[in-house]
Amino acid sequence: MRVSEFDFHLPEKLIALHPAEPRDSARLLVVRPGRPFEDRHIPDLLSLLKPGDVLVVNDTRVLPAELKGTRIRGENRSTVSFNLHKRVDLNTWRAFARPAKRLHVLDELELGNGDAEPLRARVAGKGETGEVTLEFELGGAQLDEAIKSHGAMPLPPYIGAKRGVEERDKVDYQTVYAAEDGAVAAPTAGLHFTERLLQQISDMGVAIERVTLHVGAGTFLPMKAEDTEDHVMHSEWGEIDQATVERIKARQAAGGRVVAVGTTSMRLLETASRATGELRPFIGDTDIFITPGFRFRTVDLLMTNFHLPKSTLFMLVSAFCGLDVMKRAYAHAIETGYRFYSYGDSSLLYRVAQDETDG
């Protein structure tokens, strides 16, 4: 499909720079193909979900993966900054560098905020579009703690271009159930949940299951291809274990619906279902690219924020509900003042009948 088919005009004033307060007070647009749109709020999930359903959340934890420091080449010094976006191994990360033209392979780096011993690394590789490979002196948990000490929260570019990182972002840009270090971007649909709301959902008989997909900064990269078939999707590491699979499948067998919180949970569940047509344990990288015509195997409902024009995520929701439906839904959201992107409002999407999106 032509990427231009997924374009729409978004007024800049609708891009949210801060989340709703409290976080579960945001608006929720309910989209059921074939029925009128419903303007709700996040607490209305208590009436939209049903006992027996299973809510699948992504428990990845965002690392403060924006690092600034100094490039050292002999006697020469230069200021550089990096956004880590994908772990390669225990002491190696891929990162987007600014300005990348100042960096050569084997350059030494001292990174940090000046308040403590710097985090030392070297440039082990250099790719296209500003990407570099960084090898750190530290590794594993020690490296994670050092990144937390020296780094800043990596706000999405459409927020970072309008304001600086604030102290509150350390809390605002993290889900209340974040547990597994490794993401460099938040699974933003989950930002709307509070501990109280999760408890209320559990008390009504909805199971809450955790999976892990470490969101990479590639999720913010613009589409450069003109046709979806020519796009190379970024990969992200994820895991869903046997016990979680068995509990989800037991709910399905009893008639419960699988409700994915966020496109990251969706992508992992559908990745784990592709080989056999039913949900299986999975661990590893996924570069699944969901566009109209995709056959969904597991997810029945999707809770997700509002996405960028011509983005892979708008393509995903169009596959789930139908392109025409989602274009009308976004037009309604824009007309009625919904707030967009990571800190914006959310939607609850019901899957369209499969034969209506198969191509």
C-alpha positions as CSV (number, residue, x, y, z in Angstrom):
1,M,0.0,0.0,0.0
2,R,1.1,3.6,-0.6
3,V,2.3,5.3,2.6
4,S,0.4,8.4,1.5
5,E,-2.9,6.6,2.2
6,F,-2.1,6.8,5.9
7,D,-1.6,10.5,6.0
8,F,-3.9,13.1,7.8
9,H,-3.5,16.6,9.0
10,L,-3.0,17.1,12.8
11,P,-3.1,20.6,14.3
12,E,0.1,21.1,16.3
13,K,-1.9,22.4,19.3
14,L,-3.3,18.8,19.9
15,I,0.2,17.4,20.6
16,A,0.3,16.8,24.4
17,L,3.4,18.1,26.2
18,H,2.4,16.8,29.6
19,P,0.0,13.9,30.7
20,A,-3.4,14.4,32.1
21,E,-3.5,14.7,35.9
22,P,-4.3,12.4,37.4
23,R,-3.1,10.0,34.8
24,D,-6.3,8.0,34.6
25,S,-8.4,11.1,33.9
26,A,-7.5,11.1,30.2
27,R,-10.2,10.7,27.5
28,L,-10.9,7.4,25.8
29,L,-12.3,7.1,22.3
30,V,-14.2,3.8,21.9
31,V,-14.1,2.6,18.3
32,R,-16.3,-0.4,17.4
33,P,-16.4,-0.9,13.6
34,G,-20.0,-0.5,12.3
35,R,-21.1,1.6,15.4
36,P,-21.0,5.2,16.4
37,F,-17.8,6.4,18.2
38,E,-18.1,6.8,21.9
39,D,-16.4,9.6,23.9
40,R,-15.4,8.1,27.2
41,H,-12.7,8.5,29.9
42,I,-10.2,6.0,31.1
43,P,-12.2,4.9,34.2
44,D,-14.9,3.7,31.9
45,L,-12.8,0.7,31.2
46,L,-14.6,-0.7,34.3
47,S,-17.8,-0.9,32.3
48,L,-16.2,-1.7,28.9
49,L,-14.2,-4.7,30.1
50,K,-16.0,-7.9,31.2
51,P,-15.3,-10.5,33.9
52,G,-13.3,-13.3,32.3
53,D,-11.3,-10.9,30.0
54,V,-7.5,-10.7,30.2
55,L,-5.7,-7.4,30.1
56,V,-2.1,-7.8,28.8
57,V,0.3,-5.1,29.8
58,N,4.0,-4.5,28.8
59,D,6.1,-4.3,32.0
60,T,9.2,-3.0,30.3
61,R,10.9,-0.2,32.2
62,V,12.3,2.9,30.5
63,L,16.0,3.6,31.0
64,P,17.1,7.3,31.1
65,A,18.8,6.6,27.8
66,E,19.8,10.1,26.7
67,L,23.5,10.5,27.4
68,K,25.7,13.6,26.9
69,G,29.5,13.8,27.2
70,T,32.8,14.3,25.5
71,R,34.4,12.6,22.5
72,I,38.2,12.2,23.0
73,R,40.6,11.8,20.1
74,G,44.1,12.4,21.2
75,E,44.3,16.0,22.5
76,N,41.0,17.0,20.8
77,R,37.7,17.2,22.7
78,S,34.2,17.6,21.3
79,T,30.8,17.6,22.9
80,V,28.4,14.8,21.7
81,S,25.1,13.2,22.8
82,F,23.5,9.9,22.3
83,N,20.1,8.3,22.5
84,L,20.5,4.6,23.2
85,H,18.0,2.6,21.3
86,K,18.8,-1.1,21.3
87,R,21.0,-3.3,23.6
88,V,23.3,-5.7,21.6
89,D,24.8,-7.6,24.5
90,L,25.8,-7.0,28.2
91,N,28.1,-4.0,27.5
92,T,27.1,-2.9,24.0
93,W,24.3,-0.6,22.8
94,R,23.3,0.8,19.5
95,A,22.6,4.6,19.7
96,F,21.7,7.6,17.6
97,A,24.5,10.2,17.9
98,R,24.3,14.0,17.6
99,P,26.3,15.2,15.8
100,A,27.3,11.9,14.2
101,K,29.8,13.5,11.8
102,R,32.1,14.2,14.8
103,L,32.5,10.5,15.5
104,H,34.9,7.9,14.1
105,V,35.2,4.3,15.0
106,L,37.5,3.7,18.0
107,D,36.9,7.2,19.4
108,E,36.9,7.2,23.2
109,L,33.9,8.7,25.1
110,E,33.3,10.1,28.6
111,L,29.6,10.4,29.3
112,G,27.8,11.8,32.2
113,N,26.4,14.8,34.0
114,G,29.6,15.8,35.7
115,D,28.3,14.9,39.2
116,A,30.1,11.6,39.4
117,E,32.7,9.4,37.7
118,P,32.0,9.5,34.0
119,L,30.7,6.5,32.1
120,R,33.4,5.4,29.7
121,A,32.8,3.9,26.3
122,R,34.2,3.8,22.8
123,V,32.7,3.9,19.3
124,A,32.8,0.3,18.0
125,G,30.9,0.9,14.8
126,K,29.2,3.6,12.7
127,G,26.2,3.1,10.5
128,E,23.9,5.2,8.4
129,T,21.5,8.0,9.5
130,G,23.5,8.8,12.7
131,E,23.5,5.4,14.2
132,V,26.6,4.2,16.1
133,T,27.6,1.1,18.2
134,L,28.9,1.9,21.7
135,E,31.0,-0.5,23.8
136,F,31.0,0.4,27.5
137,E,33.6,-0.5,30.1
138,L,30.8,-1.6,32.4
139,G,28.3,-4.3,31.6
140,G,25.1,-6.0,32.7
141,A,23.4,-4.6,35.8
142,Q,26.4,-2.3,36.6
143,L,25.9,-0.6,33.2
144,D,22.2,-0.3,33.7
145,E,22.7,1.5,37.1
146,A,25.3,3.8,35.5
147,I,23.0,4.7,32.7
148,K,20.3,5.5,35.3
149,S,22.7,7.7,37.2
150,H,24.0,9.6,34.2
151,G,21.1,9.6,31.7
152,A,18.0,11.7,31.1
153,M,14.6,10.4,30.1
154,P,14.5,10.1,26.3
155,L,11.4,12.0,25.5
156,P,9.9,11.5,22.0
157,P,11.2,14.0,19.5
158,Y,7.8,15.7,19.1
159,I,7.9,16.6,22.8
160,G,11.6,17.1,23.2
161,A,11.6,19.7,20.3
162,K,9.1,21.8,22.3
163,R,10.4,21.6,25.8
164,G,13.3,20.3,27.9
165,V,13.3,17.2,30.1
166,E,11.6,17.9,33.4
167,E,12.1,16.2,36.8
168,R,8.5,15.0,36.7
169,D,9.2,13.1,33.4
170,K,11.0,10.4,35.5
171,V,7.6,9.5,36.9
172,D,5.2,10.6,34.1
173,Y,7.1,8.7,31.4
174,Q,7.0,5.3,33.3
175,T,4.1,2.9,33.8
176,V,3.1,2.1,37.4
177,Y,3.9,-1.6,36.7
178,A,7.3,-1.1,35.0
179,A,9.6,-3.8,36.2
180,E,12.1,-5.0,33.5
181,D,14.9,-2.5,32.5
182,G,15.5,-2.2,28.8
183,A,13.2,0.2,27.0
184,V,14.2,3.6,25.7
185,A,10.6,4.7,25.0
186,A,7.5,4.1,27.1
187,P,4.7,1.8,26.2
188,T,2.5,4.9,26.3
189,A,-1.0,3.3,26.5
190,G,0.0,2.0,29.9
191,L,0.8,5.4,31.2
192,H,-3.0,5.9,31.9
193,F,-3.2,3.3,34.6
194,T,-3.0,3.9,38.3
195,E,-2.6,1.2,41.0
196,R,-6.2,1.9,42.1
197,L,-7.7,1.4,38.6
198,L,-5.7,-1.8,38.1
199,Q,-7.0,-3.1,41.4
200,Q,-10.6,-2.2,40.4
201,I,-10.1,-4.0,37.1
202,S,-8.7,-7.1,38.9
203,D,-11.5,-7.1,41.5
204,M,-14.2,-7.2,38.7
205,G,-12.8,-10.5,37.4
206,V,-10.4,-9.4,34.7
207,A,-7.0,-11.0,34.7
208,I,-4.0,-8.8,34.3
209,E,-1.0,-10.5,32.6
210,R,2.5,-9.1,32.1
211,V,4.7,-9.5,29.0
212,T,7.9,-7.7,28.2
213,L,8.8,-5.9,25.0
214,H,11.7,-3.4,25.2
215,V,10.5,-0.5,23.2
216,G,13.3,1.0,21.0
217,A,13.7,4.5,19.7
218,G,13.1,3.1,16.2
219,T,9.5,3.5,17.0
220,F,9.9,7.2,16.4
221,L,11.7,6.9,13.0
222,P,9.7,8.4,10.1
223,M,8.7,6.2,7.2
224,K,11.1,6.9,4.3
225,A,9.6,4.4,1.8
226,E,6.8,5.4,-0.4
227,D,5.2,1.9,-0.3
228,T,4.7,-0.2,2.8
229,E,6.3,-3.2,1.1
230,D,9.6,-1.4,0.9
231,H,9.8,-0.4,4.6
232,V,12.3,-2.2,6.9
233,M,10.8,-2.5,10.3
234,H,13.0,-1.9,13.4
235,S,13.4,-4.9,15.7
236,E,12.7,-5.0,19.5
237,W,13.4,-7.7,22.1
238,G,10.4,-9.4,23.8
239,E,9.4,-12.3,26.0
240,I,6.2,-14.1,26.9
241,D,6.7,-17.2,29.0
242,Q,4.9,-20.6,29.1
243,A,2.9,-19.9,32.3
244,T,1.6,-16.6,31.0
245,V,0.6,-18.2,27.7
246,E,-1.3,-21.0,29.5
247,R,-3.2,-18.5,31.7
248,I,-4.2,-16.4,28.7
249,K,-5.3,-19.4,26.7
250,A,-7.4,-20.7,29.6
251,R,-9.2,-17.3,29.6
252,Q,-9.7,-17.6,25.8
253,A,-11.1,-21.1,26.1
254,A,-13.6,-19.9,28.7
255,G,-14.8,-17.1,26.3
256,G,-12.7,-14.2,27.6
257,R,-11.3,-11.6,25.3
258,V,-7.7,-10.7,25.0
259,V,-7.2,-6.9,25.5
260,A,-3.8,-5.7,24.6
261,V,-2.6,-2.5,26.4
262,G,-0.5,-0.8,23.7
263,T,0.8,-1.6,20.3
264,T,3.9,-3.2,22.0
265,S,1.8,-5.8,23.8
266,M,-0.1,-6.3,20.6
267,R,3.0,-6.8,18.5
268,L,4.5,-9.3,20.9
269,L,1.2,-11.3,21.3
270,E,0.8,-11.5,17.5
271,T,4.5,-12.4,17.0
272,A,4.1,-15.3,19.4
273,S,1.0,-16.5,17.5
274,R,2.2,-16.4,14.0
275,A,4.1,-19.7,13.7
276,T,1.2,-22.0,14.6
277,G,-1.8,-19.7,14.5
278,E,-2.2,-19.9,18.3
279,L,-0.3,-18.2,21.2
280,R,3.0,-19.9,22.1
281,P,5.9,-18.9,24.4
282,F,8.3,-16.5,22.7
283,I,11.7,-15.0,23.5
284,G,13.9,-13.0,21.1
285,D,13.7,-10.1,18.6
286,T,10.6,-9.3,16.6
287,D,10.3,-7.0,13.6
288,I,6.7,-7.8,12.9
289,F,5.1,-5.1,10.6
290,I,1.3,-5.1,10.8
291,T,-0.5,-3.4,7.9
292,P,-4.0,-3.8,6.5
293,G,-4.5,-7.4,5.3
294,F,-2.8,-8.8,8.4
295,R,-4.7,-11.7,10.0
296,F,-4.8,-11.3,13.8
297,R,-4.6,-14.5,15.8
298,T,-4.9,-13.5,19.5
299,V,-5.8,-9.9,20.3
300,D,-9.6,-8.9,20.4
301,L,-9.3,-5.4,21.7
302,L,-6.5,-2.9,21.7
303,M,-6.0,0.1,24.0
304,T,-3.7,2.6,22.3
305,N,-2.9,6.3,22.2
306,F,-3.2,8.4,19.0
307,H,-0.3,8.0,16.5
308,L,1.6,10.1,14.0
309,P,0.4,10.4,10.4
310,K,2.0,7.9,8.0
311,S,3.5,6.0,10.9
312,T,3.8,2.2,11.3
313,L,1.6,2.5,14.3
314,F,-1.3,4.2,12.4
315,M,-0.9,1.4,9.9
316,L,-1.3,-1.1,12.7
317,V,-4.5,0.3,14.1
318,S,-5.8,0.6,10.5
319,A,-5.1,-3.1,10.1
320,F,-7.0,-3.8,13.3
321,C,-10.1,-1.7,12.7
322,G,-10.0,-0.9,8.9
323,L,-8.3,2.1,7.3
324,D,-11.6,4.0,6.6
325,V,-12.8,3.5,10.2
326,M,-9.5,4.8,11.6
327,K,-9.4,7.8,9.3
328,R,-12.9,8.7,10.5
329,A,-12.0,8.0,14.1
330,Y,-9.0,10.3,13.9
331,A,-11.0,13.0,12.2
332,H,-13.5,12.8,15.1
333,A,-10.7,12.9,17.7
334,I,-9.2,16.0,16.0
335,E,-12.5,17.7,15.7
336,T,-13.4,17.1,19.4
337,G,-10.0,18.0,20.8
338,Y,-8.4,14.7,21.8
339,R,-4.8,15.1,22.8
340,F,-2.3,13.2,20.7
341,Y,0.9,11.1,21.1
342,S,2.8,9.8,24.1
343,Y,1.3,12.0,26.7
344,G,-2.1,12.3,25.0
345,D,-5.5,10.6,25.3
346,S,-6.2,7.0,24.5
347,S,-8.6,4.8,22.5
348,L,-10.1,1.4,22.9
349,L,-10.4,-0.4,19.5
350,Y,-12.5,-3.4,18.8
351,R,-11.2,-5.7,16.0
352,V,-13.0,-5.6,12.7
353,A,-14.1,-9.0,11.3
354,Q,-11.1,-10.5,9.7
355,D,-12.6,-11.0,6.2
356,E,-13.2,-7.2,6.1
357,T,-9.5,-6.4,6.3
358,D,-7.9,-9.3,4.5
359,G,-6.4,-8.4,1.1
